[in-house]
Amino acid sequence: MRWIKTRKSAINLISAYYFQLALLLGVGIYGISAVNKLVRQFDDLFGKKLIPAMDISHVLELQYQNRFHLEEFLTGLSLENQVQILDDIHRNNAEIDSLINLYITSSSYMEREERDDLKEFAKAQKVYKKEENYIVNLHGTGHGSVAAGRFKLESNIKFQEAVKPMKKFEAAELKLGKKIFERVKSQVNTINWVLYISMSFAILIAITIGLNLGRQFVEN
């Protein structure tokens, strides 16, 4: 009977040990998978939201630079400076078009709502650029006062219409970025609870195994 009791206790201890081992293995696999998922979420937050937001802020900066350059052009600086100003305007417009087209055509970066805002901006920007060229041509043909008046009125309205979609886009970026961040926070909380519970089970099993081994030692 003593042999049977000892054998039964040994089987229980071995079963508890393997259960603990399986628990630790499962927690390890879950932890690795969860961490990898978090890394992907942070990649989404950084690569798909933060970087585009920075690029769009740069687009807005270039827009306002061009507005300032056009005002400089209309003030009647030297011909050399006027040529440089026009070159800066064309270069900025080319960079704006390049960035906007990149994100419009990149489905992996943009949500539908964001692409719609960018398309709206591209359309409004195209209208404003025509107005910009028209003012430059008016000034170049000797109609400086007409060009200056148009800069203050018509072109200002079209400029504001071009800026508005970008502000909508920034709001959408903030909303979508916050959604990703909340999802990451939820996953972190889940991982913490799983790890705490698993660690508690593992400690209880270890204590149980230790007590059983101590009892067996005393009995023997």
N, C-alpha and C positions, 0 to 999 in steps of 0.2 A: 504493500500500500504506500509505503514511504517513497518507493521508486516511482510509482505512478504519479504521486503528488508532485515529486521533484520534476518529473518529465512534463507534467502539465504546466507547472510554473515556468519551466524553460521555454515551452512553446508560446506561452503568453508573453514572456519577455521578448522573445524573438519577433513575434507578431507586432508588438508595440514598437520595437526598434525599426522594423521595416515600414510600419505605418508612419513613423516619424520621418524616416528617410524619404518616403514617397511624398509626404507633406512638404518637406524642405525642397525636394526636387520640383514639385508643382509650383511652389511659391517662387523659386528661382526662374523657372520658365515664364511664369506670369509676369514677374518683375522685368525680365529682359524684354518681353513683348510689349509691355506697357511703356517702358522707357523709350523703346524704338518708336512707338506710336506718338509719344510726347515730342520726340525729336522731329517727327514729320509735321506735327502740328505747329511747332515753333518755326520750322522751315516755311510753312504756309504763311505764318504771321509775318515773318521777315521778308521772304522772297516775293510773296504775292500781294502783300499789303503795304509793308513799310517802304520797300524800294519803289514801287509804283507811286506811293504818296509823295516820296521825295522827288521823283521825276516830274510829277504833276506840279508840285510846288515850284520846280525849276521852270516849267512851262509858263506858269503865271508870272514868274520873275522876268522871263524873256518878253512876255507880252507887255508888261509895264515898262521894260527897258525900251521897247520899240515905240511906245507911246511918248516917252521922254525924248527919244531920238528924233521922232517926227516933229515934236515941238521945237527942238534945237534946229532942225533943218529949216523950219519956217521963220526963224529969227534973223536969217540973212547973214550967216557966217561966210567965211571965205570959200571959194569954189573947192579948194582942196579938202577942207573940213566937211563940206556937203557931200562930196563923193565918198569919204570915209563913213559918214553917217549912213548913207544909203547902203553901203556894203555891210555895215553892222546890222541894219534892218533886214536885209536879204538873208544874211547868215543866220540870224535869230529865227526868222520865219522857216528856213530850211530845217533847223534843229527842232522847232516845234512840230512841224509836219512829220518829221522822222519819228519822234517819240510817240506822237498820237497814233500814227499808223501802226507802229510796233504793238501797242497795247490793244488797238481795235482788232488786229488780226491774230493776236495771241490768245486763243480761247483758254489755255491753261492758266493764264494769269488773271483774267477778268471774268466777273460774273456778268450776267445779261444786263442787269441794272447799270453796271459800270460802263459796259460797252455802249449802251444807249446814250449815256451822258457824254461819252467821248465823241460819239457820232454827231450828237447835237452841237458839241463844241466845234468839231471840224467843219460843220456846215456854217456855223456863225462866224468862225474864223476866216473862212473863204470869202464871205461877204465883206468882212472888215478889211481884209487884205486888198480887195478891189477898191474900197473906199480910200485906203491908204495910198494906193497907186494913183488913184484919181487926184488926190490932193497934191501929191508930188508932181504930177503932170501939170496941174493948174499953176503951181508955183513956177515950174520950169518954163511955162509959156507966158510969163509976165503977169499972171493974175494972183499976185501974192496976197492981197487983201481978201479976195474971195476964198483962197485956200485957207487962210487963217480963220475966217469966219466959219468955214465948213468944218475945220478941225475942232472948233469949240462946240458946234452943235451936232450936225449929222453924224460925224465920225465918232463923237463921244457916245452917242446913243448906241451905235453899232459896236463900239468897243465894250460897253457895259453888257450888251447882249451876248458878246463872245465870252466874257468873263463869267457870266452867270452859270453856264453848264459846268464849269470847272469847280465852282463852289458847291454845286450839287454833288459832283463826283467826290469831292473831299468829304462831304457829309456821309456819302455811301461807303467810302473807305473806312471812315471811323466806325460806322455801324457794323460793317462786316468784320473789321478787325476786332471789335469788342466781342462779337459773337464767338470768334475763334478763341479769344482769350478766356471767355467764360467756360468754353468747352474744355480747355486745358486745365483750368482750375478744378472743374468737376472731376476730371480724370485723376488729377493729383490727389484729391480727397479720397477717391475710391481706392487708389493704390495704397494710401496710408492706412485706411481701415483694413484692407486685406492683409497688409503686412503686420499690423498690430494684432489682429485676431490669430493669424498663423503663428506669430511668435509666441502668443499666449498658449496656444495648443502645444507647440513644440516644447515650451518650458514645462507645462503640466505633464506631458508624456515623459520628459527627461526625469522629472521628480518621481513619477510613478515607477519608472525603471530603476532608479536609484534606491527607492524604498524597498522594492521587491528584492533587489540584489542584496541589500542589507539584511532583510529578513531571512533570505536563504542562507546568508553567511552565518547568522546567529543560530539558525536551526541546525546547521551542519556542524 
